[in-house]
Amino acid sequence: MTAYDIIIRPVITERSMAAVAEKKYVFEVAKTAGKIEIKKAVEEIFGVKVASVNTVTMRGKVKRMGAGRPGMTKTWKKAYVQLTADSKTIEFFEGMV
């Protein structure tokens, strides 16, 4: 599994953008990825130093699919990545704050 298989996409919300000032970034990651794998993947892709990683599994929600038929959205994993104080920032998020 490559670093690009582990980090699926950044999560862009008001709450995640407010945390960018404290060097905290939020990503959707592979469900099977562990904290150490996520740390190595972020360091490899963005060239930064990661202090800690927290993960949470977001359970799928029941949604209507068509005429009242129940369906489910997918279950996914979210990672909160805290960079070290001396690390550079991730440029991808700079223009969005």
RADAVEN-V41337 format. One record per backbone hydrogen bond with DSSP energy under -0.5 kcal/mol. CO is the residue of the C=O (numbers start at 1). NH is the residue of the N-H. E is the energy in kcal/mol with one decimal. If there is no record, write none. Layout:
[[CO:NH:E] [CO:NH:E]]
This chain:
[[2:5:-0.9] [2:6:-1.3] [3:7:-2.2] [6:8:-0.8] [6:30:-1.9] [9:28:-3.6] [10:12:-0.7] [11:13:-0.8] [13:17:-2.2] [14:18:-1.8] [15:19:-1.2] [16:20:-0.5] [17:20:-0.6] [18:21:-0.7] [19:22:-1.2] [19:24:-1.8] [20:23:-1.9] [23:83:-2.5] [25:81:-3.4] [26:11:-2.4] [27:29:-0.5] [27:79:-2.9] [28:8:-2.3] [28:9:-1.4] [29:77:-0.8] [30:33:-1.3] [34:38:-2.3] [35:39:-2.4] [36:40:-2.3] [37:41:-2.3] [38:42:-2.4] [39:43:-2.2] [40:44:-2.2] [41:45:-2.6] [42:46:-2.4] [43:47:-1.3] [48:50:-0.5] [49:84:-2.1] [52:82:-2.8] [54:80:-3.7] [56:58:-0.6] [56:78:-3.1] [57:59:-0.7] [58:76:-2.1] [61:63:-0.5] [61:73:-2.4] [63:71:-2.8] [64:66:-0.6] [66:68:-2.4] [69:65:-3.6] [71:63:-2.2] [76:58:-3.3] [77:29:-2.5] [78:56:-2.4] [79:27:-2.3] [79:81:-0.6] [80:54:-2.6] [80:82:-0.5] [81:25:-2.6] [81:83:-0.5] [82:51:-2.9] [82:52:-1.7] [84:87:-1.1] [89:91:-0.7] [90:93:-1.3] [91:94:-1.4] [91:95:-0.5] [93:96:-1.1] [93:97:-0.7] [94:97:-0.8]]
